Amino acid sequence: MYKVGLIGTGFWSEKHLKAWQRIPNVQIAALCNRSKEKLLRKADEYGVPHDQLYTSVEEMLERADIDIVDIVTPPETHLELVRLAAKAGKFIMCQKPFAPAFEEAEAIVATARENGARLMVTENWRWLQPIQVIKRVLDSGVLGSIRVARFIHSDYFTERMKPGANLPQPFLTKMPKLMFYEMGVHWYDTWRFLFGEPKRLYAELRSFSPNVVGDDSGVVTLGYDDFYGLMDICWVTRRELTGPIIEEQVDARFVEHFVIDGELATLKMVGTEGKIVLLDNDGKVTVVAERTELDHEESHFRLQSHFIDCLETGRPFQTSGEDNLLTMMLAFATYESAEKRQVVHFD
């Protein structure tokens, strides 16, 4: 039985806790958060004894009978929390973004390594249903060699973050690095999962909405030896709106399209239903999946099941701390490129 101690019972912890509940041979044994009210609410919902609720990480690590520490807190807390968990000899899952600076991400990996701790970054995007389907198609070879990959991510999001609005994640409005940091680590991890490591990157970023200080629109090109990719990301576009938005709180309403042109066929994921099709040279359409969805709860179940499987088998984590350094490198290179108006090369 693997016993989990979760740190941070805020907005996204629900996805983690629901997944842990479903995985065989796993028990949610302890919770830690500064807010006693949130602790009690989550404890009652997930059956955690009240004597296993902690407001101090050090106390939880000292007293609780746990094997795994699941860190679901902001990036600036990760270095210290990983250090404490690693010194305590725990297995560690750490929420994305991994760290607020690349050097800090390197320090997190180093402290885990020095203490012999197994560390995985909680990157759930590659485990989403449409990405898993696209990966299987690419691995089958049916497209032939890749020529161009285009990823389009749309939302009318930051314009809705008006003063006084109910924001589940109000910290987004104050982040100087917004889209390509907070969400960009998802996109880059997914991109690497599908296509491997790019050789160069060029970015144009903008901040349009007065409601946020960070970037909310941008285009990134990614160069490879034999093909190139394009990310077109915008949180101030109306292109997917179908009518007035009526909401109690300002949640994301992402719509994503993927078009991958290969030598032999083209893969298309287009529309809100996430339909995935193949088109051959004669224009014949083959439906790969009639419908897919950004199934975040299921993606966490797949991700956390992978974590447990790797603990049991000794296999490497797909998104280990070392691997995530490559994702963080791309995210920070995006801001470097946009600021300098230069291509960033990766040797």
Order of alpha helices (4+ residues) and beta strands (2+ residues): beta-alpha-beta-alpha-beta-alpha-beta-alpha-beta-alpha-beta-alpha-beta-alpha-beta-beta-beta-beta-beta-beta-beta-alpha-alpha-beta
